[in-house]
Structures are given as structure tokens and as C-alpha cells.
């Protein structure tokens, strides 16, 4: 059996390693047009920012290591330029000698990755404009910065790479401006979560320009379509990537709805004995089963392992992804998994939404707040998606939610998890447990939730509510929900007789717990319909500030 793999970063090398573990006799060859193999693209910003000392740390393995460890032949600087699936032959061009040779395969794997998107901006080809794409490119950025000592950087794009570069270059002392053509950063976050990160970026002296488009880059500036001009010494393009499918298309391989190569659960394409893995391949949503494209190293490794197993007679199959992502921005961690609110609505789910603000560990040991936005399906009680923002404990909670969704847990199941507890690590009722409890109560109609957006929308459409602020008067005087009356919880039972039992009622406190207690009091007293404001006044004030 002869296996040829095109591409040797995360996915390609994973195919080779798994295939070799399963079959010692297979002949395995990798062709790679780049200089380096199996390097960490995700680590590039941290080298440029100085957290990684040497660039070589991002390239821990070379072709010689792979040959010795796995008996795999890797040819760098060799580009596959043509494929004939009928004869199972390929044409390979040596980029060093320009010699073209023919090779044959029994099984062919596309692991050609993704290509950075080059936006249509005048002046994009200048020497101080860079994309973050590979080790050679990274070395060029590093050299430019060492030689020219730039003071101001403009980053075009506010996704993962753009925000990571913003953090790292700010640490290096540069004055950072981010230009984002969309109305928010991080498109996979809901807007009511994204604006919290945007506010935090500005507090850390990042100049964030939203809904702006770069039109022209000069030697000293980035000019925007709005007429604004940004002084800059170096420009970083972080405008996303697209699957590198050009070669596959010439071979007759079909693309999917996302523009990546369509594959089945065994990573097989439409052509017999041709597979596709990693950033060039389409995945599918674990929740909806619909095609999804989320290029990440973790997914690429998983796909590569599956293909390597299948090719050598194994039974692994891809189970889909949730599109989980996490990002560090200065001291803040931002994570998400599954569907966001707008995606869930678009997919036709009847959703319950909770904003849960809780410390990650005991407050008396310095526990810092986590903002958790959780979305569940009212029909099945299954969790659909979660977004979390906080300084500590974000990854821990996110991974619990990922596991719960992957195992099709219901919201109520989260409350019953026997999670690790000690004051330095958690609270007696962990934020994950509280999320499940509150969501299930809302789904069961015991304790209905209403988001700030839904409340304001319904009021604007003419619905009448009586809104009760259950906090102390001094808190109410500082900031409150428009139209709310102040009845502290301790006085609520006495004053409830003055309220209309039949009018839809909203209770709230600062974050949600006391509002929930007030909600229970009124429901037990016979009030017809009582909502607790999701995330309390703190969430409401953040919402109206940015809408």
C-alpha cells in the first residue's frame, strides 16, 4: 500500500503517524510546498510578542525526525502540481531545482490547509504589510520589527489572530489599532457578549474601529473608506482564511456548501481512494448535522487521525464538531462552543437564554466574575451553546459544557454533576451547576427568564410590564431599569398587595440571584406571570450602553 499525503502541518502528519501505527508495511510519502513541517501556526503571535523565546520552538519536528520515528518520507519544497485519479499518478515539482517527477499512489490525502484571505486594499503588497501564515512569514515580520522598530501597528481584522496579535504587540510596546469591517469583533460571539470584550480592549488602550473598511495603505498610513486615516508603521492582515482547494478541484474533487472539500465521516471525498483532512476539509455541526467550516489545529489533528485509521483498515469516524474556540486577550479569556443565539434561532430552535454572572471560585479568596451566556432548546432541554467571558476558570467551565453537549446532556443534568469543589477552585454551587438549574427552571416555566433585549423589544411593541428592582435604594439610585419601582426583597411580601397580580412582572437585582428569590415570592403569592431579568441590572446596563 502506498499512501501519498499532500501537506505536512497538523492534519497531514497526523494521517501519517496513525497510518504507521496501524500498518508497518505501508509506504508513506508526504509532499509539502513549504519549508517547515508540523509547525504551530497558533503559536506565531506569541513568538512575535516575546512569550515564545525562539522561533524553532514552534517547529519541534523536522523531516529527519519523522523518518526516524515513523519511517515516513517527507519532501519539503515539493509542490504537487497535477493529479490523475484514473491512473493514480501525480506530478511533483521541486521548488528548488524546478525538476518535475511523477509518483503514484494507492491512496491520496489532501491536507493542503487554508490560505490567508487577501482583501482588496490598494497598497497591500508593500514591504511593511504582512499576513500571519507560516514560519518563514513569521521570521520576516520579526526581522522587520527588529530592523525598523515600528511604534504604531494597524491590524485589519478582529478574529482570533487579529486579537492575539493586538495583545502581543501591545505587550511589545506598540500603539495598536484594529480595523474591523463588521459591527462587532469575533463573529461567533453574540453581540451582547462581544461588546464586553470590545470595552475591555479599549480599557487596555487598543484603538478599536468597528464597521470600518481599509481602502488604501501607504508607507505611513492606512486610509479608510469613511475618510479616516490611521498613522501606522506596520500593517498586519488578519482577515481570515479560505480552504486551499485549487489543486483538489483540478482533480475533480467536489467542494461542499462551505467551499471546503466535501467529505463523509471517514474523510473520504467523492473520488475513490482520495481523502481530505484539516483546514481544507469541510466538517459538520454535532448539533445540526449541517456543514460547518471552523479551521482549527485540534480539529485538523482529529481528522488526520481518523483518515489514517480508515486508510489502514480501522473503524474511526468523524462525529462532527461544536466549533469550540477560546482566546486570551490580556487578562481576559473568551470562550464559546455550539450555537450562538442568532444561529439557534436561524436553525428553528425555540430557545431559552440565560446570562449567569458568578465568581469562578469563592469570593473571599478573590474569586473573579464569569459571565456565562447559555442557550438551551425548550423542547428537549438540551444545551445548544455557551459563551463565557472571565479572567479565571473560563476554559475549565467551557470544557465541561462541551462534554455535556457532546453527550447530549439536558440542562438539569448540569446541576447533578459532582464537580470538584474547594474554595480556591470553585463555589459550592459551581457556575456550571447554577447554569443548568436556572435554565431547567425556566424551561419548566417555574422561573421564567427574560433577556434585556427581549424586555425592551416587547415594551417597544406596546406590552405593559411592572418591573421591580429588589435591591437597596442606594443601588437603585445609581442605575436602574427604565420604569422600574424599587421594592427591596425584605419588603416585597408586605408591599406585594399594592401590585397588580395579573400584570406581567419582571424582577431583578444586580446579577440575578435576589431577583430569582423575589420571583419565587411573587409566584407563591399567586402572581400570574413573573420573569427574572437574565443577568440582572448589571447585564441590562451593559446591554443598553451598547445598543
ABEGO torsion letter per residue (X at the ends): XBBBBBEABAAAAAAAAAAAAABAABBBBBBBABABBGBBAAAAAAAAAGABABAAAABABBAAAAAAAAGBBBBBGBBBABBBAAAGBBBBBBAAAGBBBBBBBABBBBAAEBBBBBBBBBGAABAABBBBABAAAAAAAAAAAAAAGBABBBBBEABAAAAAAAAAAAAAGBBBBBBBABABBGAABBAAAAAAAAAAAAAAGBBBBBGBBBABBBAABBBBAAGBBBBBABBBBBAEBBBBAAAAAAAGBBBBAAGBBBBBAAGBBABBGBBBBEAABBBBBAAAGBBBBBBBAAAAAAAAAAAAAAAAGBABBBAEBAGBBBBBBEABBBBBBEBBAAAAAAAGBBBBBBBBBBBABBAAAGBBBBBBBBBBBAAAGBBABBBBBEABGAAAAAAAAAAAAAAGBBAAAAAABBBBBBAAABBABBAAAAAAAAAAAAAAGABBBBBAAAAAAAAAAGBBBBBBBABBAAAAAABBBBGBBBBBAAAAAAAAAABBAABBBBBBBAAGAAAAAAAAAAAAAGBABBBBBBGEAAAAAAAAAAX
